[in-house]
Amino acid sequence: MKDTNKSGNGSRALKRQESHVKPLGRNNFIWMAVAGVLIVVGFLLMVGEPSGTEVFNADIFSTRRIVIGPMLAFLGYVAMAVAIIIKPRKD
């Protein structure tokens, strides 16, 4: 029977090559940091005084809390996915 595993020089070269390959580059991490900031800012824009049974707070219907904040958070999540998916440049 022939051994289908290639041992010897071929596997050593493959292991050496794999150690140099990095799945994410510097630009990926920068974009991930920017996306994280967008997500945090989006959630901070949604924060505010709650409305209860005793006191009605009309600020819960502000554009900042129901449009801008969620949109920034959503764009941050999309940017995070893109930052993870894009391939790093080869130097």
PyMOL Python script that loads the backbone (N, CA, C, O; Angstrom):
from pymol import cmd

cmd.read_pdbstr("""\
ATOM      1  N   MET A   1       0.824  -1.187   0.000  1.00  0.00           N
ATOM      2  CA  MET A   1       0.000   0.000   0.000  1.00  0.00           C
ATOM      3  C   MET A   1       0.861   1.241   0.000  1.00  0.00           C
ATOM      4  O   MET A   1       1.888   1.320   0.674  1.00  0.00           O
ATOM      5  N   LYS A   2       0.415   2.192  -0.766  1.00  0.00           N
ATOM      6  CA  LYS A   2       1.147   3.448  -0.806  1.00  0.00           C
ATOM      7  C   LYS A   2       0.620   4.374   0.278  1.00  0.00           C
ATOM      8  O   LYS A   2      -0.577   4.414   0.564  1.00  0.00           O
ATOM      9  N   ASP A   3       1.522   5.096   0.857  1.00  0.00           N
ATOM     10  CA  ASP A   3       1.138   6.071   1.889  1.00  0.00           C
ATOM     11  C   ASP A   3       0.717   7.365   1.202  1.00  0.00           C
ATOM     12  O   ASP A   3       1.504   7.964   0.470  1.00  0.00           O
ATOM     13  N   THR A   4      -0.529   7.800   1.437  1.00  0.00           N
ATOM     14  CA  THR A   4      -1.023   9.011   0.786  1.00  0.00           C
ATOM     15  C   THR A   4      -0.544  10.272   1.487  1.00  0.00           C
ATOM     16  O   THR A   4      -0.582  11.354   0.900  1.00  0.00           O
ATOM     17  N   ASN A   5      -0.091  10.153   2.736  1.00  0.00           N
ATOM     18  CA  ASN A   5       0.461  11.309   3.430  1.00  0.00           C
ATOM     19  C   ASN A   5       1.837  11.611   2.892  1.00  0.00           C
ATOM     20  O   ASN A   5       2.686  10.725   2.799  1.00  0.00           O
ATOM     21  N   LYS A   6       2.054  12.828   2.546  1.00  0.00           N
ATOM     22  CA  LYS A   6       3.369  13.209   2.061  1.00  0.00           C
ATOM     23  C   LYS A   6       4.173  13.710   3.249  1.00  0.00           C
ATOM     24  O   LYS A   6       3.872  14.754   3.829  1.00  0.00           O
ATOM     25  N   SER A   7       5.175  12.967   3.589  1.00  0.00           N
ATOM     26  CA  SER A   7       6.037  13.396   4.677  1.00  0.00           C
ATOM     27  C   SER A   7       7.405  13.700   4.086  1.00  0.00           C
ATOM     28  O   SER A   7       7.785  13.177   3.038  1.00  0.00           O
ATOM     29  N   GLY A   8       8.111  14.532   4.767  1.00  0.00           N
ATOM     30  CA  GLY A   8       9.428  14.886   4.263  1.00  0.00           C
ATOM     31  C   GLY A   8       9.479  16.347   3.889  1.00  0.00           C
ATOM     32  O   GLY A   8       8.894  17.195   4.563  1.00  0.00           O
ATOM     33  N   ASN A   9      10.177  16.634   2.817  1.00  0.00           N
ATOM     34  CA  ASN A   9      10.393  18.015   2.395  1.00  0.00           C
ATOM     35  C   ASN A   9       9.111  18.763   2.070  1.00  0.00           C
ATOM     36  O   ASN A   9       8.994  19.944   2.397  1.00  0.00           O
ATOM     37  N   GLY A  10       8.172  18.125   1.452  1.00  0.00           N
ATOM     38  CA  GLY A  10       6.929  18.790   1.062  1.00  0.00           C
ATOM     39  C   GLY A  10       6.145  19.315   2.249  1.00  0.00           C
ATOM     40  O   GLY A  10       5.655  20.443   2.208  1.00  0.00           O
ATOM     41  N   SER A  11       6.012  18.526   3.302  1.00  0.00           N
ATOM     42  CA  SER A  11       5.243  18.961   4.463  1.00  0.00           C
ATOM     43  C   SER A  11       5.972  20.052   5.244  1.00  0.00           C
ATOM     44  O   SER A  11       5.336  20.942   5.808  1.00  0.00           O
ATOM     45  N   ARG A  12       7.295  19.987   5.276  1.00  0.00           N
ATOM     46  CA  ARG A  12       8.048  21.042   5.967  1.00  0.00           C
ATOM     47  C   ARG A  12       7.873  22.380   5.259  1.00  0.00           C
ATOM     48  O   ARG A  12       7.698  23.413   5.905  1.00  0.00           O
ATOM     49  N   ALA A  13       7.920  22.355   3.951  1.00  0.00           N
ATOM     50  CA  ALA A  13       7.745  23.593   3.186  1.00  0.00           C
ATOM     51  C   ALA A  13       6.333  24.139   3.377  1.00  0.00           C
ATOM     52  O   ALA A  13       6.134  25.351   3.459  1.00  0.00           O
ATOM     53  N   LEU A  14       5.364  23.243   3.447  1.00  0.00           N
ATOM     54  CA  LEU A  14       3.986  23.673   3.641  1.00  0.00           C
ATOM     55  C   LEU A  14       3.816  24.301   5.015  1.00  0.00           C
ATOM     56  O   LEU A  14       3.154  25.331   5.139  1.00  0.00           O
ATOM     57  N   LYS A  15       4.398  23.705   6.051  1.00  0.00           N
ATOM     58  CA  LYS A  15       4.302  24.260   7.396  1.00  0.00           C
ATOM     59  C   LYS A  15       5.000  25.613   7.477  1.00  0.00           C
ATOM     60  O   LYS A  15       4.498  26.528   8.131  1.00  0.00           O
ATOM     61  N   ARG A  16       6.143  25.749   6.824  1.00  0.00           N
ATOM     62  CA  ARG A  16       6.875  27.001   6.838  1.00  0.00           C
ATOM     63  C   ARG A  16       6.069  28.090   6.126  1.00  0.00           C
ATOM     64  O   ARG A  16       6.045  29.237   6.571  1.00  0.00           O
ATOM     65  N   GLN A  17       5.424  27.737   5.041  1.00  0.00           N
ATOM     66  CA  GLN A  17       4.626  28.703   4.293  1.00  0.00           C
ATOM     67  C   GLN A  17       3.396  29.133   5.093  1.00  0.00           C
ATOM     68  O   GLN A  17       3.026  30.307   5.055  1.00  0.00           O
ATOM     69  N   GLU A  18       2.764  28.223   5.805  1.00  0.00           N
ATOM     70  CA  GLU A  18       1.581  28.550   6.585  1.00  0.00           C
ATOM     71  C   GLU A  18       1.899  29.491   7.739  1.00  0.00           C
ATOM     72  O   GLU A  18       1.042  30.279   8.139  1.00  0.00           O
ATOM     73  N   SER A  19       3.104  29.428   8.279  1.00  0.00           N
ATOM     74  CA  SER A  19       3.444  30.298   9.399  1.00  0.00           C
ATOM     75  C   SER A  19       3.562  31.755   8.974  1.00  0.00           C
ATOM     76  O   SER A  19       3.405  32.646   9.809  1.00  0.00           O
ATOM     77  N   HIS A  20       3.832  32.020   7.710  1.00  0.00           N
ATOM     78  CA  HIS A  20       3.950  33.390   7.221  1.00  0.00           C
ATOM     79  C   HIS A  20       2.613  33.985   6.796  1.00  0.00           C
ATOM     80  O   HIS A  20       2.494  35.202   6.657  1.00  0.00           O
ATOM     81  N   VAL A  21       1.624  33.154   6.591  1.00  0.00           N
ATOM     82  CA  VAL A  21       0.322  33.634   6.132  1.00  0.00           C
ATOM     83  C   VAL A  21      -0.487  34.139   7.320  1.00  0.00           C
ATOM     84  O   VAL A  21      -0.716  33.411   8.286  1.00  0.00           O
ATOM     85  N   LYS A  22      -0.919  35.403   7.235  1.00  0.00           N
ATOM     86  CA  LYS A  22      -1.763  35.971   8.276  1.00  0.00           C
ATOM     87  C   LYS A  22      -3.122  36.267   7.661  1.00  0.00           C
ATOM     88  O   LYS A  22      -3.196  36.904   6.610  1.00  0.00           O
ATOM     89  N   PRO A  23      -4.187  35.821   8.291  1.00  0.00           N
ATOM     90  CA  PRO A  23      -5.510  36.000   7.682  1.00  0.00           C
ATOM     91  C   PRO A  23      -5.985  37.454   7.675  1.00  0.00           C
ATOM     92  O   PRO A  23      -6.763  37.842   6.804  1.00  0.00           O
ATOM     93  N   LEU A  24      -5.529  38.260   8.631  1.00  0.00           N
ATOM     94  CA  LEU A  24      -5.937  39.662   8.692  1.00  0.00           C
ATOM     95  C   LEU A  24      -4.701  40.542   8.723  1.00  0.00           C
ATOM     96  O   LEU A  24      -3.718  40.242   9.401  1.00  0.00           O
ATOM     97  N   GLY A  25      -4.772  41.635   7.976  1.00  0.00           N
ATOM     98  CA  GLY A  25      -3.656  42.566   7.935  1.00  0.00           C
ATOM     99  C   GLY A  25      -3.906  43.784   8.801  1.00  0.00           C
ATOM    100  O   GLY A  25      -4.911  43.868   9.507  1.00  0.00           O
ATOM    101  N   ARG A  26      -2.980  44.725   8.736  1.00  0.00           N
ATOM    102  CA  ARG A  26      -3.077  45.938   9.544  1.00  0.00           C
ATOM    103  C   ARG A  26      -4.321  46.740   9.179  1.00  0.00           C
ATOM    104  O   ARG A  26      -5.012  47.246  10.063  1.00  0.00           O
ATOM    105  N   ASN A  27      -4.612  46.861   7.884  1.00  0.00           N
ATOM    106  CA  ASN A  27      -5.792  47.618   7.446  1.00  0.00           C
ATOM    107  C   ASN A  27      -7.086  46.982   7.942  1.00  0.00           C
ATOM    108  O   ASN A  27      -8.043  47.688   8.258  1.00  0.00           O
ATOM    109  N   ASN A  28      -7.120  45.660   8.011  1.00  0.00           N
ATOM    110  CA  ASN A  28      -8.303  44.981   8.534  1.00  0.00           C
ATOM    111  C   ASN A  28      -8.576  45.391   9.975  1.00  0.00           C
ATOM    112  O   ASN A  28      -9.720  45.652  10.348  1.00  0.00           O
ATOM    113  N   PHE A  29      -7.524  45.445  10.776  1.00  0.00           N
ATOM    114  CA  PHE A  29      -7.692  45.821  12.182  1.00  0.00           C
ATOM    115  C   PHE A  29      -8.083  47.289  12.329  1.00  0.00           C
ATOM    116  O   PHE A  29      -8.854  47.644  13.222  1.00  0.00           O
ATOM    117  N   ILE A  30      -7.555  48.135  11.458  1.00  0.00           N
ATOM    118  CA  ILE A  30      -7.948  49.553  11.502  1.00  0.00           C
ATOM    119  C   ILE A  30      -9.427  49.684  11.189  1.00  0.00           C
ATOM    120  O   ILE A  30     -10.153  50.395  11.883  1.00  0.00           O
ATOM    121  N   TRP A  31      -9.876  48.998  10.141  1.00  0.00           N
ATOM    122  CA  TRP A  31     -11.304  49.061   9.775  1.00  0.00           C
ATOM    123  C   TRP A  31     -12.180  48.453  10.862  1.00  0.00           C
ATOM    124  O   TRP A  31     -13.292  48.925  11.098  1.00  0.00           O
ATOM    125  N   MET A  32     -11.686  47.407  11.525  1.00  0.00           N
ATOM    126  CA  MET A  32     -12.458  46.812  12.613  1.00  0.00           C
ATOM    127  C   MET A  32     -12.577  47.782  13.789  1.00  0.00           C
ATOM    128  O   MET A  32     -13.622  47.839  14.438  1.00  0.00           O
ATOM    129  N   ALA A  33     -11.525  48.538  14.067  1.00  0.00           N
ATOM    130  CA  ALA A  33     -11.579  49.533  15.139  1.00  0.00           C
ATOM    131  C   ALA A  33     -12.560  50.651  14.792  1.00  0.00           C
ATOM    132  O   ALA A  33     -13.326  51.098  15.646  1.00  0.00           O
ATOM    133  N   VAL A  34     -12.536  51.098  13.541  1.00  0.00           N
ATOM    134  CA  VAL A  34     -13.477  52.138  13.103  1.00  0.00           C
ATOM    135  C   VAL A  34     -14.912  51.626  13.213  1.00  0.00           C
ATOM    136  O   VAL A  34     -15.802  52.354  13.654  1.00  0.00           O
ATOM    137  N   ALA A  35     -15.136  50.380  12.816  1.00  0.00           N
ATOM    138  CA  ALA A  35     -16.473  49.795  12.908  1.00  0.00           C
ATOM    139  C   ALA A  35     -16.912  49.681  14.365  1.00  0.00           C
ATOM    140  O   ALA A  35     -18.073  49.937  14.685  1.00  0.00           O
ATOM    141  N   GLY A  36     -15.997  49.300  15.243  1.00  0.00           N
ATOM    142  CA  GLY A  36     -16.332  49.227  16.666  1.00  0.00           C
ATOM    143  C   GLY A  36     -16.717  50.573  17.242  1.00  0.00           C
ATOM    144  O   GLY A  36     -17.636  50.669  18.055  1.00  0.00           O
ATOM    145  N   VAL A  37     -16.011  51.619  16.819  1.00  0.00           N
ATOM    146  CA  VAL A  37     -16.353  52.976  17.273  1.00  0.00           C
ATOM    147  C   VAL A  37     -17.728  53.371  16.761  1.00  0.00           C
ATOM    148  O   VAL A  37     -18.510  53.974  17.496  1.00  0.00           O
ATOM    149  N   LEU A  38     -18.037  53.040  15.504  1.00  0.00           N
ATOM    150  CA  LEU A  38     -19.369  53.342  14.956  1.00  0.00           C
ATOM    151  C   LEU A  38     -20.470  52.648  15.758  1.00  0.00           C
ATOM    152  O   LEU A  38     -21.509  53.247  16.037  1.00  0.00           O
ATOM    153  N   ILE A  39     -20.247  51.412  16.121  1.00  0.00           N
ATOM    154  CA  ILE A  39     -21.241  50.665  16.889  1.00  0.00           C
ATOM    155  C   ILE A  39     -21.453  51.312  18.262  1.00  0.00           C
ATOM    156  O   ILE A  39     -22.589  51.501  18.696  1.00  0.00           O
ATOM    157  N   VAL A  40     -20.363  51.646  18.932  1.00  0.00           N
ATOM    158  CA  VAL A  40     -20.467  52.254  20.261  1.00  0.00           C
ATOM    159  C   VAL A  40     -21.158  53.611  20.178  1.00  0.00           C
ATOM    160  O   VAL A  40     -22.024  53.912  21.000  1.00  0.00           O
ATOM    161  N   VAL A  41     -20.788  54.432  19.200  1.00  0.00           N
ATOM    162  CA  VAL A  41     -21.418  55.753  19.045  1.00  0.00           C
ATOM    163  C   VAL A  41     -22.900  55.602  18.741  1.00  0.00           C
ATOM    164  O   VAL A  41     -23.719  56.359  19.262  1.00  0.00           O
ATOM    165  N   GLY A  42     -23.254  54.630  17.903  1.00  0.00           N
ATOM    166  CA  GLY A  42     -24.666  54.391  17.602  1.00  0.00           C
ATOM    167  C   GLY A  42     -25.464  54.046  18.853  1.00  0.00           C
ATOM    168  O   GLY A  42     -26.569  54.553  19.048  1.00  0.00           O
ATOM    169  N   PHE A  43     -24.906  53.185  19.701  1.00  0.00           N
ATOM    170  CA  PHE A  43     -25.611  52.828  20.933  1.00  0.00           C
ATOM    171  C   PHE A  43     -25.663  53.990  21.908  1.00  0.00           C
ATOM    172  O   PHE A  43     -26.659  54.163  22.610  1.00  0.00           O
ATOM    173  N   LEU A  44     -24.602  54.790  21.964  1.00  0.00           N
ATOM    174  CA  LEU A  44     -24.618  55.956  22.846  1.00  0.00           C
ATOM    175  C   LEU A  44     -25.656  56.978  22.412  1.00  0.00           C
ATOM    176  O   LEU A  44     -26.250  57.656  23.251  1.00  0.00           O
ATOM    177  N   LEU A  45     -25.879  57.094  21.101  1.00  0.00           N
ATOM    178  CA  LEU A  45     -26.905  58.015  20.618  1.00  0.00           C
ATOM    179  C   LEU A  45     -28.315  57.538  20.949  1.00  0.00           C
ATOM    180  O   LEU A  45     -29.243  58.344  21.009  1.00  0.00           O
ATOM    181  N   MET A  46     -28.482  56.247  21.162  1.00  0.00           N
ATOM    182  CA  MET A  46     -29.798  55.720  21.516  1.00  0.00           C
ATOM    183  C   MET A  46     -30.106  55.828  23.005  1.00  0.00           C
ATOM    184  O   MET A  46     -31.253  55.634  23.409  1.00  0.00           O
ATOM    185  N   VAL A  47     -29.111  56.133  23.823  1.00  0.00           N
ATOM    186  CA  VAL A  47     -29.285  56.223  25.269  1.00  0.00           C
ATOM    187  C   VAL A  47     -30.011  57.517  25.623  1.00  0.00           C
ATOM    188  O   VAL A  47     -29.793  58.555  24.999  1.00  0.00           O
ATOM    189  N   GLY A  48     -30.859  57.442  26.612  1.00  0.00           N
ATOM    190  CA  GLY A  48     -31.554  58.634  27.082  1.00  0.00           C
ATOM    191  C   GLY A  48     -32.499  58.305  28.218  1.00  0.00           C
ATOM    192  O   GLY A  48     -32.590  57.160  28.662  1.00  0.00           O
ATOM    193  N   GLU A  49     -33.192  59.312  28.674  1.00  0.00           N
ATOM    194  CA  GLU A  49     -34.167  59.149  29.753  1.00  0.00           C
ATOM    195  C   GLU A  49     -35.314  58.256  29.291  1.00  0.00           C
ATOM    196  O   GLU A  49     -35.834  58.440  28.190  1.00  0.00           O
ATOM    197  N   PRO A  50     -35.712  57.295  30.118  1.00  0.00           N
ATOM    198  CA  PRO A  50     -36.849  56.436  29.736  1.00  0.00           C
ATOM    199  C   PRO A  50     -38.178  57.148  29.969  1.00  0.00           C
ATOM    200  O   PRO A  50     -38.251  58.158  30.670  1.00  0.00           O
ATOM    201  N   SER A  51     -39.195  56.607  29.378  1.00  0.00           N
ATOM    202  CA  SER A  51     -40.552  57.106  29.600  1.00  0.00           C
ATOM    203  C   SER A  51     -41.279  56.087  30.465  1.00  0.00           C
ATOM    204  O   SER A  51     -41.232  54.888  30.193  1.00  0.00           O
ATOM    205  N   GLY A  52     -41.944  56.560  31.498  1.00  0.00           N
ATOM    206  CA  GLY A  52     -42.617  55.653  32.423  1.00  0.00           C
ATOM    207  C   GLY A  52     -44.107  55.908  32.480  1.00  0.00           C
ATOM    208  O   GLY A  52     -44.644  56.694  31.698  1.00  0.00           O
ATOM    209  N   THR A  53     -44.772  55.243  33.407  1.00  0.00           N
ATOM    210  CA  THR A  53     -46.217  55.416  33.546  1.00  0.00           C
ATOM    211  C   THR A  53     -46.567  56.740  34.210  1.00  0.00           C
ATOM    212  O   THR A  53     -47.614  57.320  33.923  1.00  0.00           O
ATOM    213  N   GLU A  54     -45.683  57.231  35.109  1.00  0.00           N
ATOM    214  CA  GLU A  54     -45.962  58.504  35.773  1.00  0.00           C
ATOM    215  C   GLU A  54     -45.587  59.704  34.916  1.00  0.00           C
ATOM    216  O   GLU A  54     -46.308  60.701  34.888  1.00  0.00           O
ATOM    217  N   VAL A  55     -44.467  59.608  34.222  1.00  0.00           N
ATOM    218  CA  VAL A  55     -43.955  60.746  33.445  1.00  0.00           C
ATOM    219  C   VAL A  55     -43.732  60.297  32.008  1.00  0.00           C
ATOM    220  O   VAL A  55     -43.088  59.278  31.756  1.00  0.00           O
ATOM    221  N   PHE A  56     -44.272  61.071  31.070  1.00  0.00           N
ATOM    222  CA  PHE A  56     -44.067  60.797  29.651  1.00  0.00           C
ATOM    223  C   PHE A  56     -42.903  61.642  29.158  1.00  0.00           C
ATOM    224  O   PHE A  56     -42.886  62.860  29.339  1.00  0.00           O
ATOM    225  N   ASN A  57     -41.935  60.988  28.535  1.00  0.00           N
ATOM    226  CA  ASN A  57     -40.775  61.676  27.981  1.00  0.00           C
ATOM    227  C   ASN A  57     -40.887  61.629  26.462  1.00  0.00           C
ATOM    228  O   ASN A  57     -40.743  60.565  25.860  1.00  0.00           O
ATOM    229  N   ALA A  58     -41.143  62.774  25.842  1.00  0.00           N
ATOM    230  CA  ALA A  58     -41.304  62.825  24.387  1.00  0.00           C
ATOM    231  C   ALA A  58     -39.990  62.617  23.653  1.00  0.00           C
ATOM    232  O   ALA A  58     -39.988  62.399  22.441  1.00  0.00           O
ATOM    233  N   ASP A  59     -38.866  62.681  24.370  1.00  0.00           N
ATOM    234  CA  ASP A  59     -37.560  62.513  23.736  1.00  0.00           C
ATOM    235  C   ASP A  59     -37.349  61.086  23.213  1.00  0.00           C
ATOM    236  O   ASP A  59     -36.432  60.855  22.425  1.00  0.00           O
ATOM    237  N   ILE A  60     -38.174  60.134  23.635  1.00  0.00           N
ATOM    238  CA  ILE A  60     -38.006  58.766  23.133  1.00  0.00           C
ATOM    239  C   ILE A  60     -38.335  58.663  21.653  1.00  0.00           C
ATOM    240  O   ILE A  60     -37.965  57.682  21.008  1.00  0.00           O
ATOM    241  N   PHE A  61     -39.020  59.650  21.106  1.00  0.00           N
ATOM    242  CA  PHE A  61     -39.359  59.648  19.687  1.00  0.00           C
ATOM    243  C   PHE A  61     -38.471  60.581  18.873  1.00  0.00           C
ATOM    244  O   PHE A  61     -38.810  60.912  17.737  1.00  0.00           O
ATOM    245  N   SER A  62     -37.336  61.013  19.434  1.00  0.00           N
ATOM    246  CA  SER A  62     -36.464  61.935  18.709  1.00  0.00           C
ATOM    247  C   SER A  62     -35.766  61.213  17.559  1.00  0.00           C
ATOM    248  O   SER A  62     -35.558  60.000  17.598  1.00  0.00           O
ATOM    249  N   THR A  63     -35.417  61.973  16.557  1.00  0.00           N
ATOM    250  CA  THR A  63     -34.738  61.422  15.382  1.00  0.00           C
ATOM    251  C   THR A  63     -33.395  60.821  15.760  1.00  0.00           C
ATOM    252  O   THR A  63     -32.976  59.816  15.185  1.00  0.00           O
ATOM    253  N   ARG A  64     -32.736  61.419  16.700  1.00  0.00           N
ATOM    254  CA  ARG A  64     -31.431  60.924  17.149  1.00  0.00           C
ATOM    255  C   ARG A  64     -31.549  59.511  17.708  1.00  0.00           C
ATOM    256  O   ARG A  64     -30.687  58.670  17.452  1.00  0.00           O
ATOM    257  N   ARG A  65     -32.611  59.242  18.471  1.00  0.00           N
ATOM    258  CA  ARG A  65     -32.748  57.947  19.147  1.00  0.00           C
ATOM    259  C   ARG A  65     -33.364  56.860  18.285  1.00  0.00           C
ATOM    260  O   ARG A  65     -33.083  55.681  18.500  1.00  0.00           O
ATOM    261  N   ILE A  66     -34.192  57.217  17.322  1.00  0.00           N
ATOM    262  CA  ILE A  66     -34.858  56.155  16.548  1.00  0.00           C
ATOM    263  C   ILE A  66     -34.385  56.047  15.106  1.00  0.00           C
ATOM    264  O   ILE A  66     -34.768  55.112  14.404  1.00  0.00           O
ATOM    265  N   VAL A  67     -33.547  56.999  14.645  1.00  0.00           N
ATOM    266  CA  VAL A  67     -33.063  56.923  13.263  1.00  0.00           C
ATOM    267  C   VAL A  67     -31.538  56.923  13.214  1.00  0.00           C
ATOM    268  O   VAL A  67     -30.930  55.980  12.707  1.00  0.00           O
ATOM    269  N   ILE A  68     -30.927  57.968  13.733  1.00  0.00           N
ATOM    270  CA  ILE A  68     -29.484  58.146  13.581  1.00  0.00           C
ATOM    271  C   ILE A  68     -28.700  57.097  14.370  1.00  0.00           C
ATOM    272  O   ILE A  68     -27.771  56.498  13.827  1.00  0.00           O
ATOM    273  N   GLY A  69     -29.049  56.861  15.627  1.00  0.00           N
ATOM    274  CA  GLY A  69     -28.346  55.879  16.452  1.00  0.00           C
ATOM    275  C   GLY A  69     -28.400  54.470  15.881  1.00  0.00           C
ATOM    276  O   GLY A  69     -27.356  53.842  15.700  1.00  0.00           O
ATOM    277  N   PRO A  70     -29.601  53.955  15.590  1.00  0.00           N
ATOM    278  CA  PRO A  70     -29.650  52.608  15.013  1.00  0.00           C
ATOM    279  C   PRO A  70     -28.958  52.500  13.649  1.00  0.00           C
ATOM    280  O   PRO A  70     -28.367  51.469  13.327  1.00  0.00           O
ATOM    281  N   MET A  71     -29.038  53.580  12.845  1.00  0.00           N
ATOM    282  CA  MET A  71     -28.394  53.547  11.534  1.00  0.00           C
ATOM    283  C   MET A  71     -26.874  53.475  11.688  1.00  0.00           C
ATOM    284  O   MET A  71     -26.222  52.726  10.961  1.00  0.00           O
ATOM    285  N   LEU A  72     -26.302  54.233  12.614  1.00  0.00           N
ATOM    286  CA  LEU A  72     -24.860  54.172  12.841  1.00  0.00           C
ATOM    287  C   LEU A  72     -24.439  52.803  13.373  1.00  0.00           C
ATOM    288  O   LEU A  72     -23.416  52.262  12.954  1.00  0.00           O
ATOM    289  N   ALA A  73     -25.213  52.251  14.282  1.00  0.00           N
ATOM    290  CA  ALA A  73     -24.886  50.927  14.813  1.00  0.00           C
ATOM    291  C   ALA A  73     -24.954  49.873  13.708  1.00  0.00           C
ATOM    292  O   ALA A  73     -24.083  49.007  13.626  1.00  0.00           O
ATOM    293  N   PHE A  74     -25.978  49.940  12.862  1.00  0.00           N
ATOM    294  CA  PHE A  74     -26.103  48.986  11.755  1.00  0.00           C
ATOM    295  C   PHE A  74     -24.946  49.130  10.777  1.00  0.00           C
ATOM    296  O   PHE A  74     -24.377  48.130  10.340  1.00  0.00           O
ATOM    297  N   LEU A  75     -24.590  50.365  10.429  1.00  0.00           N
ATOM    298  CA  LEU A  75     -23.455  50.583   9.527  1.00  0.00           C
ATOM    299  C   LEU A  75     -22.154  50.084  10.154  1.00  0.00           C
ATOM    300  O   LEU A  75     -21.267  49.600   9.451  1.00  0.00           O
ATOM    301  N   GLY A  76     -22.045  50.202  11.472  1.00  0.00           N
ATOM    302  CA  GLY A  76     -20.873  49.659  12.158  1.00  0.00           C
ATOM    303  C   GLY A  76     -20.789  48.149  12.045  1.00  0.00           C
ATOM    304  O   GLY A  76     -19.708  47.597  11.836  1.00  0.00           O
ATOM    305  N   TYR A  77     -21.927  47.475  12.183  1.00  0.00           N
ATOM    306  CA  TYR A  77     -21.926  46.014  12.038  1.00  0.00           C
ATOM    307  C   TYR A  77     -21.595  45.605  10.605  1.00  0.00           C
ATOM    308  O   TYR A  77     -20.863  44.637  10.393  1.00  0.00           O
ATOM    309  N   VAL A  78     -22.117  46.321   9.632  1.00  0.00           N
ATOM    310  CA  VAL A  78     -21.798  46.024   8.228  1.00  0.00           C
ATOM    311  C   VAL A  78     -20.315  46.265   7.967  1.00  0.00           C
ATOM    312  O   VAL A  78     -19.657  45.457   7.311  1.00  0.00           O
ATOM    313  N   ALA A  79     -19.788  47.383   8.483  1.00  0.00           N
ATOM    314  CA  ALA A  79     -18.364  47.677   8.306  1.00  0.00           C
ATOM    315  C   ALA A  79     -17.497  46.626   8.979  1.00  0.00           C
ATOM    316  O   ALA A  79     -16.432  46.288   8.463  1.00  0.00           O
ATOM    317  N   MET A  80     -17.927  46.106  10.111  1.00  0.00           N
ATOM    318  CA  MET A  80     -17.171  45.054  10.793  1.00  0.00           C
ATOM    319  C   MET A  80     -17.120  43.787   9.940  1.00  0.00           C
ATOM    320  O   MET A  80     -16.073  43.149   9.829  1.00  0.00           O
ATOM    321  N   ALA A  81     -18.247  43.429   9.342  1.00  0.00           N
ATOM    322  CA  ALA A  81     -18.274  42.248   8.465  1.00  0.00           C
ATOM    323  C   ALA A  81     -17.362  42.450   7.258  1.00  0.00           C
ATOM    324  O   ALA A  81     -16.624  41.543   6.875  1.00  0.00           O
ATOM    325  N   VAL A  82     -17.411  43.623   6.669  1.00  0.00           N
ATOM    326  CA  VAL A  82     -16.562  43.908   5.512  1.00  0.00           C
ATOM    327  C   VAL A  82     -15.097  43.889   5.911  1.00  0.00           C
ATOM    328  O   VAL A  82     -14.264  43.374   5.166  1.00  0.00           O
ATOM    329  N   ALA A  83     -14.766  44.440   7.073  1.00  0.00           N
ATOM    330  CA  ALA A  83     -13.380  44.466   7.534  1.00  0.00           C
ATOM    331  C   ALA A  83     -12.834  43.065   7.759  1.00  0.00           C
ATOM    332  O   ALA A  83     -11.643  42.825   7.559  1.00  0.00           O
ATOM    333  N   ILE A  84     -13.683  42.146   8.168  1.00  0.00           N
ATOM    334  CA  ILE A  84     -13.238  40.771   8.380  1.00  0.00           C
ATOM    335  C   ILE A  84     -13.115  40.024   7.058  1.00  0.00           C
ATOM    336  O   ILE A  84     -12.230  39.182   6.903  1.00  0.00           O
ATOM    337  N   ILE A  85     -13.992  40.321   6.107  1.00  0.00           N
ATOM    338  CA  ILE A  85     -14.040  39.573   4.856  1.00  0.00           C
ATOM    339  C   ILE A  85     -12.962  39.989   3.864  1.00  0.00           C
ATOM    340  O   ILE A  85     -12.413  39.138   3.163  1.00  0.00           O
ATOM    341  N   ILE A  86     -12.647  41.292   3.790  1.00  0.00           N
ATOM    342  CA  ILE A  86     -11.692  41.734   2.751  1.00  0.00           C
ATOM    343  C   ILE A  86     -10.322  41.124   2.983  1.00  0.00           C
ATOM    344  O   ILE A  86      -9.885  40.936   4.118  1.00  0.00           O
ATOM    345  N   LYS A  87      -9.658  40.820   1.878  1.00  0.00           N
ATOM    346  CA  LYS A  87      -8.343  40.217   1.957  1.00  0.00           C
ATOM    347  C   LYS A  87      -7.292  41.311   2.170  1.00  0.00           C
ATOM    348  O   LYS A  87      -7.387  42.393   1.591  1.00  0.00           O
ATOM    349  N   PRO A  88      -6.307  41.023   2.991  1.00  0.00           N
ATOM    350  CA  PRO A  88      -5.244  42.021   3.187  1.00  0.00           C
ATOM    351  C   PRO A  88      -4.356  42.108   1.941  1.00  0.00           C
ATOM    352  O   PRO A  88      -4.229  41.156   1.170  1.00  0.00           O
ATOM    353  N   ARG A  89      -3.751  43.276   1.779  1.00  0.00           N
ATOM    354  CA  ARG A  89      -2.830  43.461   0.655  1.00  0.00           C
ATOM    355  C   ARG A  89      -1.582  42.636   0.881  1.00  0.00           C
ATOM    356  O   ARG A  89      -1.137  42.447   2.013  1.00  0.00           O
ATOM    357  N   LYS A  90      -1.024  42.149  -0.219  1.00  0.00           N
ATOM    358  CA  LYS A  90       0.237  41.405  -0.111  1.00  0.00           C
ATOM    359  C   LYS A  90       1.376  42.393  -0.255  1.00  0.00           C
ATOM    360  O   LYS A  90       1.423  43.183  -1.198  1.00  0.00           O
ATOM    361  N   ASP A  91       2.290  42.335   0.695  1.00  0.00           N
ATOM    362  CA  ASP A  91       3.437  43.256   0.666  1.00  0.00           C
ATOM    363  C   ASP A  91       4.556  42.716  -0.182  1.00  0.00           C
ATOM    364  O   ASP A  91       5.596  43.361  -0.317  1.00  0.00           O
TER     365      ASP A  91
END
""", "prot")
cmd.dss("prot")
cmd.show_as("cartoon", "prot")
cmd.util.cbc("prot")
cmd.orient("prot")
